[in-house]
Amino acid sequence: MGRTESLPNPGDYLLVEVAGESIIVTRTRSGELRAHYNVCRHRGSQLVLDKAELVEGTAVPPTGHFRGVIHCPYHAWSYELDGRVRNTPFLDETDGLCRDEFTLYSVGLETWGGFIFLHLTPDQATQSLFEQLGQIANRVQRYPLADLRTVQRLVYLVAANWKVIVENYNECYHCGSVHPELCRIVPAFKERGGNSLEWEDGIPQAEGTYTFTLTGTTNRAPFPDLSSEEQVRHKGELIYPNLMVSLSCDHVAAFTLWPMDTGHTAVVCDFLFHLDEIAKPDFDPRDAVEFWDLVNRQDWVVCEGVQRGMNSRVFQHGYYAPMEDLSLDIRRYIAERVD
């Protein structure tokens, strides 16, 4: 749901909407990250009355800042940043109130690679975040994800269901016809409809190219610990349900999906770069950002076309070609979670 870097100071908070629930993520006095439902334990008022918004810009600031405690705007109950009750005006134990029983409703929170993950019902979790990641963490271990910083954000409202977008990301059968600029620097994407791509090893780029820009090159140095293969290959990881990470040797494009309704998804694309490169006087992320914006918009056009076609009375189901087998992941993921 975001990056740890966007909450640098105690009291900084992010307000997000997850599956219809308003959630507060904040950094505590001790520096930990905590997440709570945006609900006062007294009468149920929201603690933060603002509506969570997805804002496009060149930086990703926190939504706001709590000055020491979280105050309820209704009856002025207050809470520590970790969720414990701090003050209940005109009420104490003599009134039968046990403050320890009114800690804010907590949300499960774990981090990996600088990304913040939430679980709305942590008491029902059957696996940890790292168990859910599986081999993904190992495959990208040499990319310094936690040390990267977001320097630009693009926000798109796509008229398609989030599962359509995930399926599109998970195959390259469409790349030859939809992404000519991308296939020029990564010819493997269009060979045999992407039938023989080895994503775990990374996808080789065209001779003389090594990153995702229009030229396939950049003046940015590669991340310091990459293998020789990773310096000239592209990797992509899909972390269900809503994070897509595309890794070049010098930058990372991280896509977070926010379902709005059955036919619309907000897609937040954050561009992450190494601090050493950001500090250079000639640092300019536009070569990567403009290329990705082109590729993204090409994807959204076809995803929206799929959504409109599926709404036709004649559509019942599609057909998965062998090179689209990874797109079946979304069906498996959901089938395991639906009774």
Secondary structure, DSSP 8 states (H G I E B T S, - for coil): -EEGGG--STTEEEEEEETTEEEEEEE-TTS-EEEEES--TTT---SS-S------BSS---SEE-SSSEE-TTT--EE-TTS-EEE-TT--GGGT--GGGG---EEEEEEETTEEEEES-GGG--S-HHHHHTTHHHHTTTS-GGGEEEEEEEEEEESS-HHHHHHHHT--TTHHHH-HHHHHH-GGGTGGGGTT--GGG-EE--TT--SSSSSS--SS---TT--TTGGGEEEEEEETTTEEEEE-SSEEEEEEEEEEETTEEEEEEEEEEEHHHHTSTT--THHHHHHHHHHHHHHHHHHHHHHHHHTSTT-------GGGGGGGHHHHHHHTT--
